[in-house]
Amino acid sequence: MPRFVRVFVTNNLQSYRATATVVANRSNVSTLLNSILERGEEKLKNRAFLHHYKQYGCEEDDFEESFNSVFSVINAYEEAFRL
């Protein structure tokens, strides 16, 4: 897999804005997302911090919809890995 690295060398580093971007497409991201999803579902089940979100208009259904979206992403990664 090709990797491209662009390097700028200068004595006046203050004239450049520092940025870095890393892009990776790996199958093990589903493990991380699944862990985050499980923790979020557990917190919702225990109603942890829910009152803070409700004061800004978020309801339990919003969380359920978000969890379903994350679950779909996990399934897509796992399906792509099987191919």
Order of alpha helices (4+ residues) and beta strands (2+ residues): alpha-alpha-alpha
